[in-house]
Amino acid sequence: MVAAGMGVTILSDMVYRPWSLEGQRIEQRVTVEPVPSMDVGLTWARHRPLVGPAQVFRAFLSLILGSGG
């Protein structure tokens, strides 16, 4: 939607790229006000233990973000 001119978004520098998957140009603009930090969370049902890939993803988030468990 952003590349089609129908929306805006705030992305971290890590995920920004100057084109869409369809090859349309995406324009980057600097915000006047600082962007507040964004929280990331992971939830799952207590009665269903996490399986392999989900365990790896949880460990990755814990390592990168420095909290959780």
mmCIF file as Biopython writes it, N, C-alpha, C and O atoms, coordinates in Angstrom:
data_model
#
loop_
_atom_site.group_PDB
_atom_site.id
_atom_site.type_symbol
_atom_site.label_atom_id
_atom_site.label_alt_id
_atom_site.label_comp_id
_atom_site.label_asym_id
_atom_site.label_entity_id
_atom_site.label_seq_id
_atom_site.pdbx_PDB_ins_code
_atom_site.Cartn_x
_atom_site.Cartn_y
_atom_site.Cartn_z
_atom_site.occupancy
_atom_site.B_iso_or_equiv
_atom_site.auth_seq_id
_atom_site.auth_asym_id
_atom_site.pdbx_PDB_model_num
ATOM 1   N N  . MET A ? 1  ? 0.816  -1.187  0.000  1.0 0.0 1  A 1 
ATOM 2   C CA . MET A ? 1  ? 0.000  0.000   0.000  1.0 0.0 1  A 1 
ATOM 3   C C  . MET A ? 1  ? 0.863  1.256   0.000  1.0 0.0 1  A 1 
ATOM 4   O O  . MET A ? 1  ? 0.518  2.261   -0.620 1.0 0.0 1  A 1 
ATOM 5   N N  . VAL A ? 2  ? 1.986  1.185   0.701  1.0 0.0 2  A 1 
ATOM 6   C CA . VAL A ? 2  ? 2.878  2.342   0.732  1.0 0.0 2  A 1 
ATOM 7   C C  . VAL A ? 2  ? 3.421  2.625   -0.661 1.0 0.0 2  A 1 
ATOM 8   O O  . VAL A ? 2  ? 3.389  3.768   -1.117 1.0 0.0 2  A 1 
ATOM 9   N N  . ALA A ? 3  ? 3.916  1.606   -1.338 1.0 0.0 3  A 1 
ATOM 10  C CA . ALA A ? 3  ? 4.491  1.788   -2.676 1.0 0.0 3  A 1 
ATOM 11  C C  . ALA A ? 3  ? 3.446  2.243   -3.686 1.0 0.0 3  A 1 
ATOM 12  O O  . ALA A ? 3  ? 3.775  2.920   -4.660 1.0 0.0 3  A 1 
ATOM 13  N N  . ALA A ? 4  ? 2.184  1.874   -3.457 1.0 0.0 4  A 1 
ATOM 14  C CA . ALA A ? 4  ? 1.112  2.274   -4.365 1.0 0.0 4  A 1 
ATOM 15  C C  . ALA A ? 4  ? 0.592  3.668   -4.057 1.0 0.0 4  A 1 
ATOM 16  O O  . ALA A ? 4  ? -0.311 4.156   -4.736 1.0 0.0 4  A 1 
ATOM 17  N N  . GLY A ? 5  ? 1.160  4.321   -3.025 1.0 0.0 5  A 1 
ATOM 18  C CA . GLY A ? 5  ? 0.732  5.677   -2.672 1.0 0.0 5  A 1 
ATOM 19  C C  . GLY A ? 5  ? -0.538 5.708   -1.850 1.0 0.0 5  A 1 
ATOM 20  O O  . GLY A ? 5  ? -1.199 6.744   -1.782 1.0 0.0 5  A 1 
ATOM 21  N N  . MET A ? 6  ? -0.898 4.589   -1.219 1.0 0.0 6  A 1 
ATOM 22  C CA . MET A ? 6  ? -2.138 4.514   -0.446 1.0 0.0 6  A 1 
ATOM 23  C C  . MET A ? 6  ? -1.898 4.352   1.047  1.0 0.0 6  A 1 
ATOM 24  O O  . MET A ? 6  ? -2.821 3.989   1.776  1.0 0.0 6  A 1 
ATOM 25  N N  . GLY A ? 7  ? -0.686 4.611   1.522  1.0 0.0 7  A 1 
ATOM 26  C CA . GLY A ? 7  ? -0.422 4.455   2.939  1.0 0.0 7  A 1 
ATOM 27  C C  . GLY A ? 7  ? 0.961  4.928   3.310  1.0 0.0 7  A 1 
ATOM 28  O O  . GLY A ? 7  ? 1.793  5.230   2.454  1.0 0.0 7  A 1 
ATOM 29  N N  . VAL A ? 8  ? 1.186  4.986   4.618  1.0 0.0 8  A 1 
ATOM 30  C CA . VAL A ? 8  ? 2.499  5.338   5.157  1.0 0.0 8  A 1 
ATOM 31  C C  . VAL A ? 8  ? 2.823  4.345   6.257  1.0 0.0 8  A 1 
ATOM 32  O O  . VAL A ? 8  ? 1.928  3.697   6.800  1.0 0.0 8  A 1 
ATOM 33  N N  . THR A ? 9  ? 4.101  4.224   6.588  1.0 0.0 9  A 1 
ATOM 34  C CA . THR A ? 9  ? 4.515  3.342   7.675  1.0 0.0 9  A 1 
ATOM 35  C C  . THR A ? 9  ? 5.794  3.875   8.290  1.0 0.0 9  A 1 
ATOM 36  O O  . THR A ? 9  ? 6.497  4.683   7.683  1.0 0.0 9  A 1 
ATOM 37  N N  . ILE A ? 10 ? 6.087  3.430   9.471  1.0 0.0 10 A 1 
ATOM 38  C CA . ILE A ? 10 ? 7.362  3.735   10.124 1.0 0.0 10 A 1 
ATOM 39  C C  . ILE A ? 10 ? 8.109  2.421   10.244 1.0 0.0 10 A 1 
ATOM 40  O O  . ILE A ? 10 ? 7.622  1.478   10.869 1.0 0.0 10 A 1 
ATOM 41  N N  . LEU A ? 11 ? 9.288  2.357   9.648  1.0 0.0 11 A 1 
ATOM 42  C CA . LEU A ? 11 ? 10.112 1.149   9.671  1.0 0.0 11 A 1 
ATOM 43  C C  . LEU A ? 11 ? 11.460 1.450   10.298 1.0 0.0 11 A 1 
ATOM 44  O O  . LEU A ? 11 ? 11.950 2.577   10.233 1.0 0.0 11 A 1 
ATOM 45  N N  . SER A ? 12 ? 12.047 0.445   10.898 1.0 0.0 12 A 1 
ATOM 46  C CA . SER A ? 12 ? 13.418 0.615   11.376 1.0 0.0 12 A 1 
ATOM 47  C C  . SER A ? 12 ? 14.345 0.594   10.165 1.0 0.0 12 A 1 
ATOM 48  O O  . SER A ? 12 ? 13.977 0.093   9.102  1.0 0.0 12 A 1 
ATOM 49  N N  . ASP A ? 13 ? 15.525 1.130   10.326 1.0 0.0 13 A 1 
ATOM 50  C CA . ASP A ? 13 ? 16.504 1.117   9.235  1.0 0.0 13 A 1 
ATOM 51  C C  . ASP A ? 13 ? 16.830 -0.297  8.790  1.0 0.0 13 A 1 
ATOM 52  O O  . ASP A ? 13 ? 17.190 -0.522  7.634  1.0 0.0 13 A 1 
ATOM 53  N N  . MET A ? 14 ? 16.703 -1.259  9.711  1.0 0.0 14 A 1 
ATOM 54  C CA . MET A ? 14 ? 17.055 -2.635  9.397  1.0 0.0 14 A 1 
ATOM 55  C C  . MET A ? 14 ? 16.144 -3.241  8.322  1.0 0.0 14 A 1 
ATOM 56  O O  . MET A ? 14 ? 16.604 -4.056  7.522  1.0 0.0 14 A 1 
ATOM 57  N N  . VAL A ? 15 ? 14.873 -2.860  8.290  1.0 0.0 15 A 1 
ATOM 58  C CA . VAL A ? 15 ? 13.943 -3.480  7.346  1.0 0.0 15 A 1 
ATOM 59  C C  . VAL A ? 15 ? 13.593 -2.594  6.159  1.0 0.0 15 A 1 
ATOM 60  O O  . VAL A ? 15 ? 12.929 -3.062  5.234  1.0 0.0 15 A 1 
ATOM 61  N N  . TYR A ? 16 ? 14.010 -1.343  6.148  1.0 0.0 16 A 1 
ATOM 62  C CA . TYR A ? 16 ? 13.693 -0.449  5.026  1.0 0.0 16 A 1 
ATOM 63  C C  . TYR A ? 16 ? 14.471 -0.844  3.777  1.0 0.0 16 A 1 
ATOM 64  O O  . TYR A ? 16 ? 15.650 -1.189  3.845  1.0 0.0 16 A 1 
ATOM 65  N N  . ARG A ? 17 ? 13.800 -0.788  2.655  1.0 0.0 17 A 1 
ATOM 66  C CA . ARG A ? 17 ? 14.460 -0.905  1.352  1.0 0.0 17 A 1 
ATOM 67  C C  . ARG A ? 17 ? 13.737 0.049   0.401  1.0 0.0 17 A 1 
ATOM 68  O O  . ARG A ? 17 ? 12.543 0.290   0.578  1.0 0.0 17 A 1 
ATOM 69  N N  . PRO A ? 18 ? 14.422 0.594   -0.594 1.0 0.0 18 A 1 
ATOM 70  C CA . PRO A ? 18 ? 13.833 1.643   -1.431 1.0 0.0 18 A 1 
ATOM 71  C C  . PRO A ? 18 ? 12.919 1.143   -2.552 1.0 0.0 18 A 1 
ATOM 72  O O  . PRO A ? 18 ? 12.639 1.895   -3.485 1.0 0.0 18 A 1 
ATOM 73  N N  . TRP A ? 19 ? 12.449 -0.100  -2.486 1.0 0.0 19 A 1 
ATOM 74  C CA . TRP A ? 19 ? 11.523 -0.612  -3.508 1.0 0.0 19 A 1 
ATOM 75  C C  . TRP A ? 19 ? 10.581 -1.623  -2.866 1.0 0.0 19 A 1 
ATOM 76  O O  . TRP A ? 19 ? 10.903 -2.225  -1.841 1.0 0.0 19 A 1 
ATOM 77  N N  . SER A ? 20 ? 9.414  -1.804  -3.481 1.0 0.0 20 A 1 
ATOM 78  C CA . SER A ? 20 ? 8.449  -2.789  -3.001 1.0 0.0 20 A 1 
ATOM 79  C C  . SER A ? 20 ? 8.737  -4.138  -3.644 1.0 0.0 20 A 1 
ATOM 80  O O  . SER A ? 20 ? 9.617  -4.250  -4.499 1.0 0.0 20 A 1 
ATOM 81  N N  . LEU A ? 21 ? 8.004  -5.151  -3.237 1.0 0.0 21 A 1 
ATOM 82  C CA . LEU A ? 21 ? 8.155  -6.472  -3.850 1.0 0.0 21 A 1 
ATOM 83  C C  . LEU A ? 21 ? 7.765  -6.440  -5.323 1.0 0.0 21 A 1 
ATOM 84  O O  . LEU A ? 21 ? 8.231  -7.262  -6.113 1.0 0.0 21 A 1 
ATOM 85  N N  . GLU A ? 22 ? 6.906  -5.485  -5.690 1.0 0.0 22 A 1 
ATOM 86  C CA . GLU A ? 22 ? 6.495  -5.333  -7.085 1.0 0.0 22 A 1 
ATOM 87  C C  . GLU A ? 22 ? 7.442  -4.444  -7.879 1.0 0.0 22 A 1 
ATOM 88  O O  . GLU A ? 22 ? 7.224  -4.215  -9.069 1.0 0.0 22 A 1 
ATOM 89  N N  . GLY A ? 23 ? 8.485  -3.945  -7.237 1.0 0.0 23 A 1 
ATOM 90  C CA . GLY A ? 23 ? 9.467  -3.110  -7.922 1.0 0.0 23 A 1 
ATOM 91  C C  . GLY A ? 23 ? 9.149  -1.629  -7.928 1.0 0.0 23 A 1 
ATOM 92  O O  . GLY A ? 23 ? 9.826  -0.854  -8.603 1.0 0.0 23 A 1 
ATOM 93  N N  . GLN A ? 24 ? 8.124  -1.222  -7.184 1.0 0.0 24 A 1 
ATOM 94  C CA . GLN A ? 24 ? 7.782  0.203   -7.110 1.0 0.0 24 A 1 
ATOM 95  C C  . GLN A ? 24 ? 8.699  0.906   -6.117 1.0 0.0 24 A 1 
ATOM 96  O O  . GLN A ? 24 ? 9.097  0.328   -5.105 1.0 0.0 24 A 1 
ATOM 97  N N  . ARG A ? 25 ? 9.029  2.151   -6.415 1.0 0.0 25 A 1 
ATOM 98  C CA . ARG A ? 25 ? 9.927  2.942   -5.563 1.0 0.0 25 A 1 
ATOM 99  C C  . ARG A ? 25 ? 9.222  3.335   -4.277 1.0 0.0 25 A 1 
ATOM 100 O O  . ARG A ? 25 ? 8.056  3.730   -4.299 1.0 0.0 25 A 1 
ATOM 101 N N  . ILE A ? 26 ? 9.928  3.228   -3.155 1.0 0.0 26 A 1 
ATOM 102 C CA . ILE A ? 26 ? 9.413  3.662   -1.858 1.0 0.0 26 A 1 
ATOM 103 C C  . ILE A ? 26 ? 10.278 4.818   -1.391 1.0 0.0 26 A 1 
ATOM 104 O O  . ILE A ? 26 ? 11.501 4.703   -1.311 1.0 0.0 26 A 1 
ATOM 105 N N  . GLU A ? 27 ? 9.633  5.924   -1.086 1.0 0.0 27 A 1 
ATOM 106 C CA . GLU A ? 27 ? 10.355 7.132   -0.680 1.0 0.0 27 A 1 
ATOM 107 C C  . GLU A ? 27 ? 10.536 7.158   0.829  1.0 0.0 27 A 1 
ATOM 108 O O  . GLU A ? 27 ? 9.605  6.873   1.583  1.0 0.0 27 A 1 
ATOM 109 N N  . GLN A ? 28 ? 11.732 7.499   1.257  1.0 0.0 28 A 1 
ATOM 110 C CA . GLN A ? 28 ? 12.040 7.595   2.682  1.0 0.0 28 A 1 
ATOM 111 C C  . GLN A ? 28 ? 12.023 9.054   3.098  1.0 0.0 28 A 1 
ATOM 112 O O  . GLN A ? 28 ? 12.584 9.912   2.417  1.0 0.0 28 A 1 
ATOM 113 N N  . ARG A ? 29 ? 11.376 9.327   4.221  1.0 0.0 29 A 1 
ATOM 114 C CA . ARG A ? 29 ? 11.352 10.680  4.776  1.0 0.0 29 A 1 
ATOM 115 C C  . ARG A ? 29 ? 11.713 10.617  6.250  1.0 0.0 29 A 1 
ATOM 116 O O  . ARG A ? 29 ? 11.373 9.659   6.944  1.0 0.0 29 A 1 
ATOM 117 N N  . VAL A ? 30 ? 12.394 11.631  6.713  1.0 0.0 30 A 1 
ATOM 118 C CA . VAL A ? 30 ? 12.782 11.713  8.118  1.0 0.0 30 A 1 
ATOM 119 C C  . VAL A ? 30 ? 11.635 12.363  8.897  1.0 0.0 30 A 1 
ATOM 120 O O  . VAL A ? 30 ? 11.060 13.356  8.451  1.0 0.0 30 A 1 
ATOM 121 N N  . THR A ? 31 ? 11.309 11.801  10.057 1.0 0.0 31 A 1 
ATOM 122 C CA . THR A ? 31 ? 10.248 12.380  10.883 1.0 0.0 31 A 1 
ATOM 123 C C  . THR A ? 31 ? 10.782 13.567  11.665 1.0 0.0 31 A 1 
ATOM 124 O O  . THR A ? 31 ? 11.961 13.610  12.015 1.0 0.0 31 A 1 
ATOM 125 N N  . VAL A ? 32 ? 9.919  14.521  11.935 1.0 0.0 32 A 1 
ATOM 126 C CA . VAL A ? 32 ? 10.307 15.698  12.706 1.0 0.0 32 A 1 
ATOM 127 C C  . VAL A ? 32 ? 10.453 15.322  14.180 1.0 0.0 32 A 1 
ATOM 128 O O  . VAL A ? 32 ? 11.424 15.711  14.830 1.0 0.0 32 A 1 
ATOM 129 N N  . GLU A ? 33 ? 9.503  14.578  14.697 1.0 0.0 33 A 1 
ATOM 130 C CA . GLU A ? 33 ? 9.528  14.132  16.093 1.0 0.0 33 A 1 
ATOM 131 C C  . GLU A ? 33 ? 10.198 12.764  16.174 1.0 0.0 33 A 1 
ATOM 132 O O  . GLU A ? 33 ? 10.071 11.966  15.245 1.0 0.0 33 A 1 
ATOM 133 N N  . PRO A ? 34 ? 10.901 12.478  17.253 1.0 0.0 34 A 1 
ATOM 134 C CA . PRO A ? 34 ? 11.497 11.143  17.389 1.0 0.0 34 A 1 
ATOM 135 C C  . PRO A ? 34 ? 10.404 10.079  17.498 1.0 0.0 34 A 1 
ATOM 136 O O  . PRO A ? 34 ? 9.342  10.323  18.071 1.0 0.0 34 A 1 
ATOM 137 N N  . VAL A ? 35 ? 10.673 8.920   16.953 1.0 0.0 35 A 1 
ATOM 138 C CA . VAL A ? 35 ? 9.723  7.805   17.002 1.0 0.0 35 A 1 
ATOM 139 C C  . VAL A ? 35 ? 9.954  7.052   18.311 1.0 0.0 35 A 1 
ATOM 140 O O  . VAL A ? 35 ? 11.088 6.685   18.619 1.0 0.0 35 A 1 
ATOM 141 N N  . PRO A ? 36 ? 8.884  6.818   19.090 1.0 0.0 36 A 1 
ATOM 142 C CA . PRO A ? 36 ? 9.066  6.089   20.346 1.0 0.0 36 A 1 
ATOM 143 C C  . PRO A ? 36 ? 9.492  4.648   20.086 1.0 0.0 36 A 1 
ATOM 144 O O  . PRO A ? 36 ? 9.286  4.114   18.996 1.0 0.0 36 A 1 
ATOM 145 N N  . SER A ? 37 ? 10.088 4.032   21.098 1.0 0.0 37 A 1 
ATOM 146 C CA . SER A ? 37 ? 10.514 2.639   20.952 1.0 0.0 37 A 1 
ATOM 147 C C  . SER A ? 37 ? 9.299  1.752   20.725 1.0 0.0 37 A 1 
ATOM 148 O O  . SER A ? 37 ? 8.184  2.097   21.119 1.0 0.0 37 A 1 
ATOM 149 N N  . MET A ? 38 ? 9.522  0.608   20.087 1.0 0.0 38 A 1 
ATOM 150 C CA . MET A ? 38 ? 8.442  -0.329  19.805 1.0 0.0 38 A 1 
ATOM 151 C C  . MET A ? 38 ? 8.667  -1.606  20.590 1.0 0.0 38 A 1 
ATOM 152 O O  . MET A ? 38 ? 9.758  -2.176  20.557 1.0 0.0 38 A 1 
ATOM 153 N N  . ASP A ? 39 ? 7.650  -2.052  21.290 1.0 0.0 39 A 1 
ATOM 154 C CA . ASP A ? 39 ? 7.734  -3.272  22.077 1.0 0.0 39 A 1 
ATOM 155 C C  . ASP A ? 39 ? 7.442  -4.483  21.199 1.0 0.0 39 A 1 
ATOM 156 O O  . ASP A ? 39 ? 6.635  -4.413  20.272 1.0 0.0 39 A 1 
ATOM 157 N N  . VAL A ? 40 ? 8.104  -5.583  21.502 1.0 0.0 40 A 1 
ATOM 158 C CA . VAL A ? 40 ? 7.879  -6.848  20.805 1.0 0.0 40 A 1 
ATOM 159 C C  . VAL A ? 40 ? 7.511  -7.875  21.857 1.0 0.0 40 A 1 
ATOM 160 O O  . VAL A ? 40 ? 8.149  -7.955  22.907 1.0 0.0 40 A 1 
ATOM 161 N N  . GLY A ? 41 ? 6.492  -8.655  21.580 1.0 0.0 41 A 1 
ATOM 162 C CA . GLY A ? 41 ? 6.075  -9.675  22.518 1.0 0.0 41 A 1 
ATOM 163 C C  . GLY A ? 41 ? 5.806  -10.989 21.822 1.0 0.0 41 A 1 
ATOM 164 O O  . GLY A ? 41 ? 5.595  -11.034 20.610 1.0 0.0 41 A 1 
ATOM 165 N N  . LEU A ? 42 ? 5.814  -12.050 22.593 1.0 0.0 42 A 1 
ATOM 166 C CA . LEU A ? 42 ? 5.531  -13.383 22.069 1.0 0.0 42 A 1 
ATOM 167 C C  . LEU A ? 42 ? 4.620  -14.067 23.083 1.0 0.0 42 A 1 
ATOM 168 O O  . LEU A ? 42 ? 4.938  -14.125 24.271 1.0 0.0 42 A 1 
ATOM 169 N N  . THR A ? 43 ? 3.497  -14.582 22.615 1.0 0.0 43 A 1 
ATOM 170 C CA . THR A ? 43 ? 2.566  -15.268 23.506 1.0 0.0 43 A 1 
ATOM 171 C C  . THR A ? 43 ? 2.248  -16.646 22.938 1.0 0.0 43 A 1 
ATOM 172 O O  . THR A ? 43 ? 2.346  -16.879 21.733 1.0 0.0 43 A 1 
ATOM 173 N N  . TRP A ? 44 ? 1.867  -17.544 23.827 1.0 0.0 44 A 1 
ATOM 174 C CA . TRP A ? 44 ? 1.450  -18.880 23.414 1.0 0.0 44 A 1 
ATOM 175 C C  . TRP A ? 44 ? 0.577  -19.460 24.514 1.0 0.0 44 A 1 
ATOM 176 O O  . TRP A ? 44 ? 0.599  -18.988 25.651 1.0 0.0 44 A 1 
ATOM 177 N N  . ALA A ? 45 ? -0.190 -20.483 24.171 1.0 0.0 45 A 1 
ATOM 178 C CA . ALA A ? 45 ? -1.090 -21.131 25.127 1.0 0.0 45 A 1 
ATOM 179 C C  . ALA A ? 45 ? -0.279 -21.928 26.143 1.0 0.0 45 A 1 
ATOM 180 O O  . ALA A ? 45 ? 0.623  -22.675 25.765 1.0 0.0 45 A 1 
ATOM 181 N N  . ARG A ? 46 ? -0.589 -21.777 27.421 1.0 0.0 46 A 1 
ATOM 182 C CA . ARG A ? 46 ? 0.141  -22.489 28.480 1.0 0.0 46 A 1 
ATOM 183 C C  . ARG A ? 46 ? 0.050  -23.997 28.338 1.0 0.0 46 A 1 
ATOM 184 O O  . ARG A ? 46 ? 1.015  -24.709 28.617 1.0 0.0 46 A 1 
ATOM 185 N N  . HIS A ? 47 ? -1.089 -24.481 27.912 1.0 0.0 47 A 1 
ATOM 186 C CA . HIS A ? 47 ? -1.291 -25.931 27.827 1.0 0.0 47 A 1 
ATOM 187 C C  . HIS A ? 47 ? -0.652 -26.557 26.588 1.0 0.0 47 A 1 
ATOM 188 O O  . HIS A ? 47 ? -0.694 -27.776 26.424 1.0 0.0 47 A 1 
ATOM 189 N N  . ARG A ? 48 ? -0.070 -25.751 25.727 1.0 0.0 48 A 1 
ATOM 190 C CA . ARG A ? 48 ? 0.602  -26.268 24.528 1.0 0.0 48 A 1 
ATOM 191 C C  . ARG A ? 48 ? 2.058  -25.818 24.547 1.0 0.0 48 A 1 
ATOM 192 O O  . ARG A ? 48 ? 2.334  -24.650 24.278 1.0 0.0 48 A 1 
ATOM 193 N N  . PRO A ? 49 ? 2.993  -26.708 24.856 1.0 0.0 49 A 1 
ATOM 194 C CA . PRO A ? 49 ? 4.401  -26.316 24.885 1.0 0.0 49 A 1 
ATOM 195 C C  . PRO A ? 49 ? 4.880  -25.884 23.490 1.0 0.0 49 A 1 
ATOM 196 O O  . PRO A ? 49 ? 4.378  -26.353 22.468 1.0 0.0 49 A 1 
ATOM 197 N N  . LEU A ? 50 ? 5.851  -24.987 23.481 1.0 0.0 50 A 1 
ATOM 198 C CA . LEU A ? 50 ? 6.418  -24.524 22.208 1.0 0.0 50 A 1 
ATOM 199 C C  . LEU A ? 50 ? 7.173  -25.651 21.525 1.0 0.0 50 A 1 
ATOM 200 O O  . LEU A ? 50 ? 7.902  -26.403 22.171 1.0 0.0 50 A 1 
ATOM 201 N N  . VAL A ? 51 ? 6.995  -25.765 20.220 1.0 0.0 51 A 1 
ATOM 202 C CA . VAL A ? 51 ? 7.717  -26.771 19.436 1.0 0.0 51 A 1 
ATOM 203 C C  . VAL A ? 51 ? 9.014  -26.155 18.908 1.0 0.0 51 A 1 
ATOM 204 O O  . VAL A ? 51 ? 9.237  -24.953 19.050 1.0 0.0 51 A 1 
ATOM 205 N N  . GLY A ? 52 ? 9.856  -26.974 18.306 1.0 0.0 52 A 1 
ATOM 206 C CA . GLY A ? 52 ? 11.198 -26.592 17.863 1.0 0.0 52 A 1 
ATOM 207 C C  . GLY A ? 52 ? 11.369 -25.188 17.298 1.0 0.0 52 A 1 
ATOM 208 O O  . GLY A ? 52 ? 12.069 -24.381 17.908 1.0 0.0 52 A 1 
ATOM 209 N N  . PRO A ? 53 ? 10.755 -24.858 16.149 1.0 0.0 53 A 1 
ATOM 210 C CA . PRO A ? 53 ? 10.966 -23.522 15.562 1.0 0.0 53 A 1 
ATOM 211 C C  . PRO A ? 53 ? 10.537 -22.386 16.488 1.0 0.0 53 A 1 
ATOM 212 O O  . PRO A ? 53 ? 11.194 -21.346 16.542 1.0 0.0 53 A 1 
ATOM 213 N N  . ALA A ? 54 ? 9.447  -22.580 17.209 1.0 0.0 54 A 1 
ATOM 214 C CA . ALA A ? 54 ? 8.983  -21.542 18.128 1.0 0.0 54 A 1 
ATOM 215 C C  . ALA A ? 54 ? 9.954  -21.375 19.301 1.0 0.0 54 A 1 
ATOM 216 O O  . ALA A ? 54 ? 10.174 -20.256 19.763 1.0 0.0 54 A 1 
ATOM 217 N N  . GLN A ? 55 ? 10.528 -22.461 19.777 1.0 0.0 55 A 1 
ATOM 218 C CA . GLN A ? 55 ? 11.535 -22.378 20.840 1.0 0.0 55 A 1 
ATOM 219 C C  . GLN A ? 55 ? 12.761 -21.611 20.371 1.0 0.0 55 A 1 
ATOM 220 O O  . GLN A ? 55 ? 13.317 -20.799 21.111 1.0 0.0 55 A 1 
ATOM 221 N N  . VAL A ? 56 ? 13.177 -21.871 19.141 1.0 0.0 56 A 1 
ATOM 222 C CA . VAL A ? 56 ? 14.338 -21.173 18.578 1.0 0.0 56 A 1 
ATOM 223 C C  . VAL A ? 56 ? 14.032 -19.688 18.443 1.0 0.0 56 A 1 
ATOM 224 O O  . VAL A ? 56 ? 14.870 -18.850 18.776 1.0 0.0 56 A 1 
ATOM 225 N N  . PHE A ? 57 ? 12.830 -19.353 17.955 1.0 0.0 57 A 1 
ATOM 226 C CA . PHE A ? 57 ? 12.445 -17.949 17.805 1.0 0.0 57 A 1 
ATOM 227 C C  . PHE A ? 57 ? 12.390 -17.252 19.157 1.0 0.0 57 A 1 
ATOM 228 O O  . PHE A ? 57 ? 12.853 -16.118 19.278 1.0 0.0 57 A 1 
ATOM 229 N N  . ARG A ? 58 ? 11.834 -17.905 20.177 1.0 0.0 58 A 1 
ATOM 230 C CA . ARG A ? 58 ? 11.785 -17.320 21.518 1.0 0.0 58 A 1 
ATOM 231 C C  . ARG A ? 58 ? 13.203 -17.090 22.053 1.0 0.0 58 A 1 
ATOM 232 O O  . ARG A ? 58 ? 13.477 -16.046 22.644 1.0 0.0 58 A 1 
ATOM 233 N N  . ALA A ? 59 ? 14.091 -18.046 21.853 1.0 0.0 59 A 1 
ATOM 234 C CA . ALA A ? 59 ? 15.479 -17.897 22.306 1.0 0.0 59 A 1 
ATOM 235 C C  . ALA A ? 59 ? 16.160 -16.748 21.573 1.0 0.0 59 A 1 
ATOM 236 O O  . ALA A ? 59 ? 16.919 -15.991 22.178 1.0 0.0 59 A 1 
ATOM 237 N N  . PHE A ? 60 ? 15.896 -16.612 20.274 1.0 0.0 60 A 1 
ATOM 238 C CA . PHE A ? 60 ? 16.448 -15.521 19.493 1.0 0.0 60 A 1 
ATOM 239 C C  . PHE A ? 60 ? 15.979 -14.171 20.029 1.0 0.0 60 A 1 
ATOM 240 O O  . PHE A ? 60 ? 16.794 -13.271 20.234 1.0 0.0 60 A 1 
ATOM 241 N N  . LEU A ? 61 ? 14.666 -14.022 20.259 1.0 0.0 61 A 1 
ATOM 242 C CA . LEU A ? 61 ? 14.143 -12.756 20.777 1.0 0.0 61 A 1 
ATOM 243 C C  . LEU A ? 61 ? 14.748 -12.438 22.136 1.0 0.0 61 A 1 
ATOM 244 O O  . LEU A ? 61 ? 15.108 -11.294 22.410 1.0 0.0 61 A 1 
ATOM 245 N N  . SER A ? 62 ? 14.857 -13.456 22.985 1.0 0.0 62 A 1 
ATOM 246 C CA . SER A ? 62 ? 15.425 -13.255 24.312 1.0 0.0 62 A 1 
ATOM 247 C C  . SER A ? 62 ? 16.879 -12.793 24.221 1.0 0.0 62 A 1 
ATOM 248 O O  . SER A ? 62 ? 17.297 -11.908 24.967 1.0 0.0 62 A 1 
ATOM 249 N N  . LEU A ? 63 ? 17.640 -13.381 23.318 1.0 0.0 63 A 1 
ATOM 250 C CA . LEU A ? 63 ? 19.044 -13.012 23.133 1.0 0.0 63 A 1 
ATOM 251 C C  . LEU A ? 63 ? 19.170 -11.592 22.586 1.0 0.0 63 A 1 
ATOM 252 O O  . LEU A ? 63 ? 19.932 -10.787 23.122 1.0 0.0 63 A 1 
ATOM 253 N N  . ILE A ? 64 ? 18.434 -11.283 21.530 1.0 0.0 64 A 1 
ATOM 254 C CA . ILE A ? 64 ? 18.542 -9.992  20.859 1.0 0.0 64 A 1 
ATOM 255 C C  . ILE A ? 64 ? 17.986 -8.862  21.719 1.0 0.0 64 A 1 
ATOM 256 O O  . ILE A ? 64 ? 18.575 -7.783  21.787 1.0 0.0 64 A 1 
ATOM 257 N N  . LEU A ? 65 ? 16.856 -9.109  22.375 1.0 0.0 65 A 1 
ATOM 258 C CA . LEU A ? 65 ? 16.202 -8.056  23.144 1.0 0.0 65 A 1 
ATOM 259 C C  . LEU A ? 65 ? 16.691 -8.008  24.595 1.0 0.0 65 A 1 
ATOM 260 O O  . LEU A ? 65 ? 16.443 -7.033  25.305 1.0 0.0 65 A 1 
ATOM 261 N N  . GLY A ? 66 ? 17.378 -9.050  25.027 1.0 0.0 66 A 1 
ATOM 262 C CA . GLY A ? 66 ? 17.980 -9.031  26.351 1.0 0.0 66 A 1 
ATOM 263 C C  . GLY A ? 66 ? 17.040 -9.231  27.505 1.0 0.0 66 A 1 
ATOM 264 O O  . GLY A ? 66 ? 17.400 -8.939  28.645 1.0 0.0 66 A 1 
ATOM 265 N N  . SER A ? 67 ? 15.820 -9.730  27.244 1.0 0.0 67 A 1 
ATOM 266 C CA . SER A ? 67 ? 14.903 -9.986  28.352 1.0 0.0 67 A 1 
ATOM 267 C C  . SER A ? 67 ? 13.935 -11.089 27.945 1.0 0.0 67 A 1 
ATOM 268 O O  . SER A ? 67 ? 14.004 -11.612 26.832 1.0 0.0 67 A 1 
ATOM 269 N N  . GLY A ? 68 ? 13.066 -11.424 28.826 1.0 0.0 68 A 1 
ATOM 270 C CA . GLY A ? 68 ? 12.098 -12.471 28.535 1.0 0.0 68 A 1 
ATOM 271 C C  . GLY A ? 68 ? 12.612 -13.815 28.983 1.0 0.0 68 A 1 
ATOM 272 O O  . GLY A ? 68 ? 13.445 -13.901 29.885 1.0 0.0 68 A 1 
ATOM 273 N N  . GLY A ? 69 ? 12.125 -14.856 28.362 1.0 0.0 69 A 1 
ATOM 274 C CA . GLY A ? 69 ? 12.607 -16.153 28.756 1.0 0.0 69 A 1 
ATOM 275 C C  . GLY A ? 69 ? 11.753 -17.188 28.236 1.0 0.0 69 A 1 
ATOM 276 O O  . GLY A ? 69 ? 12.004 -18.371 28.468 1.0 0.0 69 A 1 
#
